[in-house]
Amino acid sequence: MNVPSATSLLQEFDALHHDGRMRRIGQLAQQFRQRPELDRLISELEAGETFEAYLAVHLAALTGRAEPLMRALASDSVLVKETAAKALPKIGADKDTLLDAYTRSVPALRRSLRRHIIRHGRSAAAEALFARVLAEEGPFPAVGLLSACGQQTVKDALAQYGYAVQNWRQLAVRHPGVVLALFRQRLEAASPQERRFVWTRYRGAVEHLYLDHAQEIARLALEFGPTDQLPGVIRKILGGLARRAPQLTFEIVTSPANYAALQQQGIPRELLANIREMTPEHRRAFARILTHAPTHLAALLGALPPAERGDLFAHARAETDAARAPWNEALLEVLPHPTRHAEARRILAREDIRADRLRGRRLSAYLPFDEARPLLEEAARSPDAEERAAALHALTHCAGLNRRGIGPAIAFCQKIENDQDPVRLAVYQALPKCPPNAFMDAQADDLFRLLGYAFDARDTSWQTRACIEKLSISLLQAHATRPNSQLFSVALNLIKALAKQSTHLWLELEHRLPRGAEKPLIDALEPHLRDATQREDYALLFLFARALGRRAWDAEIIQSLLKRATRAKPDPIAHTAIDLWLASPQTRDARVVALLARDSSNIRLNAVFAHVHRRRQDLLDPHLKRRPILGRLMSGKTVYLLPARDGFFRWLPRQQRAFRDLIDAVINDTGATTWTRSHLMRVRAALPISRLEEFVGWTQSAEIIIAEAALHSASRLDRPAHAAALLCEHLQSSRARVAIYSMTRPANYMAPADLHGVLTDILGREHLKITVLKETMRLLSRFPSPDNIALLFEYARHDALHVDVKIACGGAARGLLHLEQAWQILERLAADENPHVVLSLLNEDVNRFSASDAARYLGLVARAGGHADPLVRAGVSAALGRWARVDPPKVATICAAYITDLDATNWTQALQSLWSAVQHGDVQDTVIAAAQSLLERPIDDQPEARDGRDLPARQRLAALVGRLTPGHAKEAARLRPLLMRLDTDLAQDPTLLALRIALRLNATRWPHPQLAHDDLRHLVDDLRDTWIPPTELSRRLALHLTSERVAPNESALRALSLELGEAASPGLRLLGVSLLSVLGPRLSWPEELVTALCKLRRDADVGVRAAACEIFVFDERR
């Protein structure tokens, strides 16, 4: 068998669709891979247009021929170029070939080659390209190659250019050991405040590394996690960590940094879903921690099997007085029967519950059914509708919870037949909560009768219908394997009744039924479906076809009925049936052919056209003629234009030409809407056969929208480089904006020398619009060839540039920071007189800089702070906070100067940035100096109640002290020396006692009861005989402990409160009362705290007694 000629092959392809052509290409490649005649065929195809050249590239790729692919890179066609660039690394081309291809390629192809070199792991080429890309384009595009490089190269490069990595996950997949080691180094070197940024930056890597290195990741989270919260990525992978390292996972979640969040927010849902992976000891510890948070305890119990819940609940409440234990209905819902009954009896015996009749009715649902039934049946006879609803709901819910008594409950609830909808709704809301397997077939008739009342009532609400729908789906799923059961019939009849009343019913059975359960279900549905379709009622058929999803694809009954429905009236019914009938990919092709054979106008349906466009291009020809089609969906009066938008490479050239002629007729039809014509212009450009000269006439149109659409569409052609000259012709016209914005795509496919010539010509013109100049700067930066960079820097040095152009030059320079000239441009801009130019430099992300570049850029920001414009100074003050981790002392010094300058209006932003510097480094001396400077300003030396100002130095001192509030214990320990030094300085002014109290409370060593006791004792001693009474200190202590920014360890505070209650000093005992007022409600008043409170109510000091008597364990005023 001989290799066919190009002519004969194209003739053969004329009758095939795209997939068939690709299969034939594959057969030729397999049969004639080693035959030299195949080279002749490839050469013949290359000599043709885009369609033939595209086939040649595929044939060369399948046979591993690199030379034709190299030639294809020089093609004018984007389709041919991109296909060749994708294939070269895939066929295993050697390093030299890939480097040569990279050298010859235009910018877009270079990016494509890099992507596929990475994807196919061409290490030698990646190693060679890394240094080249680094030198030519900078670190950001270069580091993308590292995932395909060798381990040593990756290790060396990441140490210097790790800041430029955008995809850490990809690197971690290829080089897990290197990335893990670097991650550890970054965490070790980071300050406590900076660690959260490190965790965020390496998020993608951590998500992959934990799969094989769970122990290491967990230890890093435990040792270097943020000191005030759980890292977001650790929270996401908690479930996986629990399976691989349960002990370390438990230590992470219960660490001091996360303990308060655990109590307040409960166990993270990611861990809760995998709580069974934790050991019983861990679960018991979690239960004890959450004992005072019933909602979170209920979530824990609900995630465990019922057999474990009773013991776990008993363990959680072991140290809590039952009378004072917190509870809610969510907790009662998940308790096992004996425990729930006991808790319900205890709660119902409380005075406040007995006084609330409706609440008592609701809680009766948690009693044993026989015990609750007489109470609730009596209440259900009340004349008050609200009480009847509560009683009937509780009765039904009680039967469901106890899994017994559902029959009597349903029978009793028949009394709602003539009741109002809110009463019926209460019953219907309780029924779906009952386990579906708790219903028996003997109860089916009563259940259907009970639910049928809703369909007969005129006041039935949508909430009632939703409850019935939920119950019917639950019963249908539970009894799908028993389609002959009475309960299954009840569910089916309910669904039919709901479907009759509304077409918006929705079921989802595909993923909820047991495997194979759809077969008996469909058999049981058959008579109902056939009966409905014979009456031309297709709602039930469509409902179950959607609900079963893929399970319905092989169901002959459903498919045959859907086929019949494709001919139904009105048209929307047929359209829905066709969409469902074509859902299965296995049968879609034959069915599309059948639909088109039956009626050509079916091409108008989205499902039909999408298949023809993507799979069966051989069926397109009848619909590409200038002949109207008469059918069910078309009138036969106008030509229908297919709604194709892209993917035309699958079409034959003659099909593209026919479609082009149809599009041109609409574009030239001034009677068509402007939107349609402009939209079709872009579709026209997507045709590979389209050429630039065909659009030139439209760009001269008097209709502005059409002319601009043609101009932009010229850049979307398969040969976009040719459009550059046309776009340049319009850069000085009213269409300059469209022309310059459209230049990006042609620039991507132009040789660097050609692009440089175009950009040089643009900048050499006079009277250009500012938008053109700005976008030209961006293009020079985006395509950084040596010539373009030189041109950019030369132009940026001009003195008389427009403000917007200067800003654009700054943006371009910030993308080229590996070049010294870029820094020179930025330094000039930082000293510019225009505030907008300087402000444009302040929004950079510090994470995209290397350490040296970040320090240098911080210098630019700092110098900008001397600008005359107050807006710039305020912007600099706010920006400094983001750069604080680069050089905390420098940032602190600048911010302190702003704060102490009473004429500076940007001091509030500076204060926030100063706090960032405090968090990232040791700047105590700077803060102390600032405070002393403000403290030394006498009242007479600052504005006082005039000109809109009043004692600014004192206000700034108070704001500074108020801002120094540590958020967690480790930060408080680190800041304690600073806070104590400030307290010493403030002691010289007795009017600043309030500020000193705030400092001392922030400096108190709360995690250590004895040390905290000493700190408070010293504070009480210092305040003795001052103008602040002990009661005021007690009040401030309570406010401090309830502050959102303070989360002290409750176990430590518990020990401290007991110790303070026994102190000799009345002032300390008063503080003990304050602690009890905060801790008691949080801990549900354990017995030892109650005992301490009772003792303090009998204290010898009247102030202590008075304060203690104002605290109530049971507050009856609520």
C-alpha positions, 0 to 999 in steps of 0.5 A, spaced: 500 500 500 502 506 497 502 513 501 497 517 498 498 524 495 496 530 498 490 531 493 487 524 494 488 525 501 484 531 501 479 528 496 478 523 501 477 528 507 472 532 504 467 527 506 469 525 513 468 529 519 474 532 524 474 526 528 474 521 522 480 525 519 484 525 525 483 517 525 485 517 518 492 521 519 493 516 525 492 510 521 497 513 516 502 515 521 502 508 524 502 504 517 508 509 514 512 511 519 518 509 517 517 510 509 520 516 506 514 517 502 511 520 508 516 526 508 513 527 501 506 527 503 508 532 509 511 537 504 505 537 499 501 539 505 505 544 508 505 548 501 497 548 502 493 553 506 492 553 513 487 547 513 493 543 509 498 545 514 495 543 520 494 536 517 501 536 516 503 538 523 499 533 526 502 527 521 509 530 523 507 530 530 504 523 530 511 520 526 516 524 531 518 528 525 522 534 528 524 538 522 517 539 519 515 542 526 520 546 526 518 549 519 511 550 522 514 554 527 515 559 521 508 559 519 504 565 519 498 561 521 497 561 529 493 555 529 499 551 525 504 555 530 501 553 536 500 546 534 507 545 532 510 548 539 505 544 543 508 537 539 515 539 539 516 537 546 511 532 546 515 528 541 521 527 545 525 533 541 532 533 543 535 539 547 538 543 541 532 542 537 528 545 543 533 551 544 533 552 536 526 552 536 525 557 542 530 562 539 526 562 532 519 563 536 515 569 537 513 571 544 507 567 544 510 561 542 516 561 547 511 561 552 507 555 549 514 552 548 516 553 556 509 550 558 510 544 554 517 543 556 515 543 563 509 539 562 513 533 558 519 534 563 524 536 558 530 537 564 536 538 559 532 543 555 529 546 561 536 547 565 539 550 558 533 555 558 532 557 565 539 562 565 537 565 558 530 566 560 532 569 567 537 574 563 532 576 558 525 576 561 527 576 569 526 571 574 518 571 574 517 567 567 524 563 569 522 560 575 516 557 572 521 552 568 524 550 575 519 544 576 522 541 570 529 542 572 534 538 576 534 538 584 540 542 584 538 547 580 532 548 583 535 548 590 540 554 588 535 558 584 529 557 589 534 560 594 535 566 590 529 567 586 523 563 591 520 570 591 518 569 584 515 562 584 507 563 582 506 555 582 508 552 589 504 546 588 507 544 581 514 545 584 512 540 590 510 535 586 516 535 582 521 536 587 518 535 594 524 534 598 527 541 596 521 545 597 519 542 604 526 544 606 526 551 603 519 551 607 522 550 613 527 555 612 522 560 611 518 559 617 524 558 621 527 565 619 520 569 619 518 573 625 512 570 629 507 575 625 510 574 618 509 566 619 502 567 616 504 570 610 509 564 609 503 559 610 499 563 605 505 563 600 506 556 600 499 554 601 499 550 594 506 546 596 503 544 603 496 541 600 501 536 596 506 535 601 502 533 607 500 527 603 507 524 603 510 528 609 504 529 614 508 528 620 513 534 618 508 538 616 504 537 622 510 539 626 511 545 622 504 547 624 505 546 631 512 549 632 511 555 627 504 556 626 501 563 626 501 565 634 493 567 633 490 563 628 490 556 625 493 557 618 488 556 613 492 551 609 492 547 615 485 548 616 483 545 609 488 539 610 486 537 617 482 531 615 488 528 611 492 530 617 487 526 622 488 520 618 496 520 617 498 524 624 492 524 629 496 525 635 500 531 632 493 534 629 490 534 636 496 538 639 495 543 633 488 544 634 488 544 642 495 548 642 495 555 646 494 559 639 488 555 637 485 553 644 480 560 644 478 559 637 476 551 638 472 553 644 468 559 640 468 556 634 468 549 635 472 543 631 473 545 624 468 542 619 474 539 615 477 535 622 469 534 624 468 530 618 474 525 619 473 525 627 473 518 627 480 517 625 482 521 632 483 516 638 478 515 643 482 519 648 482 525 643 475 525 642 474 525 650 478 531 650 475 535 645 468 533 648 471 536 655 473 542 652 467 543 648 462 542 654 460 549 655 459 550 648 453 546 647 452 547 639 459 545 638 459 539 643 452 537 639 456 537 632 462 533 635 457 528 638 453 528 631 459 526 627 460 520 631 456 513 631 450 513 636 453 508 641 459 512 643 455 519 644 452 517 651 459 516 654 462 522 651 457 526 653 457 523 660 465 525 660 464 532 657 459 533 663 463 530 669 466 536 672 460 540 671 454 541 675 448 538 671 443 544 674 448 549 671 450 545 665 449 549 658 444 546 653 440 547 647 435 543 642 441 541 637 444 538 643 438 534 645 437 532 638 444 528 637 444 524 644 442 517 645 435 515 648 436 514 655 441 520 656 436 525 652 430 523 656 434 524 662 436 531 660 429 533 657 426 531 664 432 535 668 431 541 663 423 541 664 423 541 671 427 548 671 422 554 673 424 558 667 422 552 662 415 551 666 413 558 666 414 558 658 408 554 656 410 553 648 417 552 650 415 546 654 411 543 649 417 543 644 422 540 649 417 535 651 419 532 644 425 529 647 421 525 652 419 518 651 413 517 647 409 514 652 411 519 657 410 525 652 404 523 649 398 525 654 401 531 655 402 533 648 395 530 646 392 535 651 395 541 649 393 539 641 386 540 643 388 548 645 384 553 642 390 557 641 393 555 634 400 557 636 400 552 642 396 546 637 402 547 632 407 546 637 404 540 641 403 537 634 410 538 632 413 536 638 408 529 638 410 527 631 418 529 632 418 525 639 415 519 635 421 520 630 426 521 635 424 515 639 423 511 633 416 508 636 409 511 636 409 514 629 403 510 627 399 513 633 402 520 632 400 520 625 393 517 627 392 523 632 394 528 627 389 527 622 385 532 626 389 537 622 384 536 616 380 543 617 386 546 621 389 552 618 396 552 614 401 554 620 398 548 624 399 543 618 406 546 617 408 544 624 406 537 623 409 537 616 416 540 618 416 534 623 415 528 618 421 529 614 425 529 620 423 522 622 427 516 620 424 514 613 425 507 615 421 508 622 415 508 617 411 502 616 407 499 610 401 499 615 401 506 616 402 508 609 394 510 608 394 514 614 400 518 612 398 519 605 391 521 608 395 526 612 399 529 607 393 529 602 390 535 606 395 540 604 393 538 596 385 540 598 386 546 602 386 553 599 391 556 604 397 551 603 404 555 603 410 553 599 413 552 605 408 546 606 409 543 599 417 544 600 416 539 607 412 534 603 417 534 597 422 533 602 419 527 605 417 524 599 424 524 596 426 521 603 421 515 602 423 514 595 430 513 596 429 509 603 424 504 599 427 504 592 429 497 593 422 495 594 418 498 589 412 494 591 411 497 598 406 501 600 410 506 602 414 507 595 407 508 592 405 513 597 412 517 595 410 516 588 403 518 589 406 524 593 411 526 587 405 526 582 401 530 586 406 535 587 408 535 579 401 536 578 401 543 582 408 545 580 413 544 574 418 547 578 419 540 582 426 538 583 429 531 585 436 528 585 436 521 585 442 519 581 447 519 587 442 518 592 440 511 590 443 504 592 447 501 586 442 498 581 436 500 585 434 504 579 432 498 575 426 496 580 424 503 581 423 504 573 419 498 572 415 501 578 414 507 574 413 505 567 405 504 568 405 511 571 410 514 566 406 511 560 399 513 563 402 520 563 405 521 556 399 518 553 395 524 556 400 528 553 403 530 560 410 529 560 412 533 567 413 526 571 417 523 565 422 529 565 422 529 572 425 522 573 429 523 567 433 529 570 433 526 577 436 519 575 441 522 570 446 517 567 442 512 570 436 513 565 441 513 559 440 505 559 433 505 561 429 503 555 422 505 558 425 512 559 428 513 553 423 510 548 418 515 552 423 521 551 423 519 543 416 519 543 416 526 546 421 529 541 415 530 537 410 533 542 407 539 542 408 545 544 415 546 542 418 547 549 416 540 551 419 537 545 425 541 546 426 539 553 425 532 551 430 532 545 435 535 550 434 529 555 434 524 549 441 526 547 444 526 554 448 520 553 454 520 549 454 513 547 447 514 543 447 521 541 451 521 534 445 516 531 440 520 535 442 527 532 443 524 525 436 521 526 433 528 528 436 532 522 434 527 517 427 528 520 427 535 520 433 539 518 430 545 522 432 541 528 439 544 527 437 550 531 437 546 538 443 547 542 444 540 543 443 538 536 448 544 533 453 543 539 454 535 537 454 537 529 459 543 530 464 539 535 463 532 532 459 531 525 462 537 521 460 532 515 452 534 517 454 542 516 453 542 509 445 543 508 445 548 513 451 553 510 447 554 503 444 561 502 437 557 502 432 558 507 430 551 511 422 550 512 421 546 518 418 545 525 423 551 528 424 555 521 419 558 517 423 557 510 422 565 509 430 567 512 436 564 511 438 561 518 446 563 520 449 557 525 451 560 532 458 558 531 463 562 535 470 558 535 472 551 533 472 552 526 479 548 525 474 542 525 471 545 519 473 544 511 475 550 508 469 550 503 465 549 509 468 555 512 468 559 505 460 558 505 459 560 512 464 566 511 459 568 505 453 568 510 456 572 515 458 577 510 451 578 507 449 579 515 455 584 516 453 588 510 446 588 511 444 595 514 438 592 516 441 588 521 442 590 528 449 593 530 450 589 535 449 583 531 453 585 525 459 587 530 459 580 534 459 577 527 465 581 525 469 577 531 466 570 529 468 572 521 475 573 524 475 566 528 475 563 521 482 560 519 481 562 512 479 569 513 485 574 511 486 582 513 485 585 506 477 582 507 477 587 513 480 593 511 473 596 507 469 595 514 475 599 518 473 605 513 465 604 515 462 610 516 458 607 522 463 607 528 461 601 531 462 597 525 469 600 524 471 599 531 469 592 531 473 590 524 479 594 527 479 589 533 477 583 529 483 584 525 487 583 531 484 576 532 485 573 525 489 567 524 495 571 522 495 577 527 502 579 525 499 582 519 494 586 522 500 591 526 500 595 520 493 596 519 492 598 527 498 603 526 494 607 521 489 608 526 493 610 532 492 618 530 485 617 529 479 617 533 479 610 533 486 610 537 484 607 543 481 601 539 487 600 535 492 600 541 488 596 545 488 591 540 495 591 538 497 586 544 495 580 540 499 581 534 505 583 538 505 576 541 506 573 534 511 578 531 518 577 531 522 581 536 525 586 531 519 587 527 515 589 534 521 593 536 520 597 529 513 598 530 513 600 537 519 605 535 515 608 529 509 609 534 513 613 539 516 617 533 510 620 531 507 627 534 500 628 537 499 621 539 493 620 544 495 619 552 492 612 551 497 610 546 503 612 549 501 608 556 499 602 552 506 603 548 510 603 555 506 597 557 508 593 550 515 595 551 515 592 558 511 586 556 516 584 550 522 585 554 527 584 548 534 588 549 532 593 544 525 594 547 528 595 554 533 600 551 527 604 548 523 604 554 528 607 558 530 612 553 523 615 553 522 614 560 527 619 561 524 625 557 522 631 562 515 633 559 511 626 559 504 626 561 502 624 568 499 618 566 505 616 561 509 617 567 505 612 571 505 607 565 513 608 565 513 606 573 508 600 572 513 598 566 519 599 570 516 595 576 516 589 572 523 590 570 527 590 577 532 585 575 535 591 571 539 597 574 535 602 569 529 600 572 531 603 579 533 609 576 526 610 573 523 609 579 527 613 583 526 619 578 518 618 579 519 617 587 521 625 587 516 627 582 512 633 584 506 630 581 502 627 587 499 622 583 505 619 580 508 618 587 502 615 589 502 610 583 508 607 586 505 605 593 501 599 592 506 594 590 506 587 593 512 586 598 511 579 596 514 579 589 520 582 591 527 579 593 530 581 600 535 586 597 529 589 592 524 590 597 529 593 602 531 598 596 524 599 594 522 601 601 527 606 601 523 609 595 517 609 599 521 612 605 523 618 600 516 619 598 514 621 605 518 627 604 513 630 599 509 636 600 502 633 598 499 631 604 495 625 600 502 622 598 504 623 606 498 619 608 499 614 603 506 613 604 504 612 612 499 607 610 504 603 605 509 603 610 505 598 614 506 593 608 513 594 608 515 593 616 517 586 615 523 588 610 526 593 615 522 594 622 527 599 625 527 604 619 519 603 618 518 605 626 523 611 625 519 614 620 512 613 623 515 615 630 517 622 626 510 622 623 506 621 630 511 626 634 510 631 629 503 635 631 503 638 625 502 632 621 495 629 619 497 622 617 499 620 624 493 615 624 496 611 618 503 612 621 500 609 628 498 603 624 504 602 621 508 603 627 504 597 630 506 593 624 513 594 625 513 593 633 510 586 631 515 584 626 522 586 630 525 589 636 523 597 635 522 598 643 527 604 643 523 608 638 517 607 641 519 609 647 522 615 644 516 617 641 512 616 647 517 620 651 517 626 646 509 626 646 509 626 654 514 632 654 510 636 651 506 641 656 499 643 655 501 650 654 505 648 648 500 645 644 493 647 641 488 647 646 480 647 644 481 651 638 482 651 631 479 644 631 484 641 635 485 639 643 491 637 646 494 633 640 500 630 644 495 627 649 491 624 644 496 621 640 499 618 646 493 615 648 492 612 641 499 609 642 498 606 648 491 603 646 494 600 640 499 596 644 495 591 645 498 584 644 493 579 641 496 572 644 500 570 650 507 569 646 506 576 643 504 579 650 511 576 653 515 579 647 512 586 648 512 586 656 519 589 657 516 595 652 510 595 656 513 596 662 518 601 660 512 605 658 509 604 664 515 607 668 515 613 663 508 615 664 508 614 672 511 621 672 504 624 670 499 622 675 493 624 670 495 618 666 493 613 671 488 610 666 493 609 660 498 606 665 492 601 667 491 599 660 499 598 659 499 594 666 493 589 664 496 588 657 503 586 660 500 581 665 502 574 665 495 571 664 498 564 662 501 563 669 497 564 675 502 566 680 506 571 676 499 574 674 497 574 681 504 578 682 503 583 677 496 584 679 498 585 686 504 590 684 498 594 680 494 594 686 499 597 690 501 602 685 494 605 685 493 605 692 492 612 695 491 615 687 484 618 684 482 611 681 478 607 686 479 599 686 472 599 683 474 602 677 480 598 676 476 592 677 471 594 672 477 595 667 479 588 668 473 585 666 472 590 660 480 588 658 478 580 659 472 581 655 475 584 649 475 581 642 483 582 642 484 578 648 483 571 649 487 569 655 487 561 657 481 560 661 484 554 666 489 559 668 484 564 669 480 559 673 486 558 678 488 565 678 481 567 680 481 562 686 487 565 688 485 572 688 479 570 692 483 568 698 488 574 697 489 578 704 488 585 700 481 587 699 483 590 692 486 583 690 479 580 692 475 585 688 479 583 682 477 576 684 470 578 684 471 581 677 474 575 674 469 571 677 464 575 673 467 574 667 469 566 668 463 564 671 458 565 665 463 562 660 464 556 664 457 555 666 459 556 674 463 550 676 462 548 683 468 551 686 467 558 682 460 558 686 463 557 692 468 562 691 463 567 690 459 565 696 465 566 700 466 573 697 459 575 698 461 574 706 467 578 705 469 583 711 470 588 706 464 592 704 466 593 697 468 586 696 461 584 698 457 589 694 461 587 688 460 580 689 452 581 691 452 584 684 453 577 680 448 572 680 449 565 678 442 564 676 439 571 673 432 571 674 431 578 671 432 575 664 
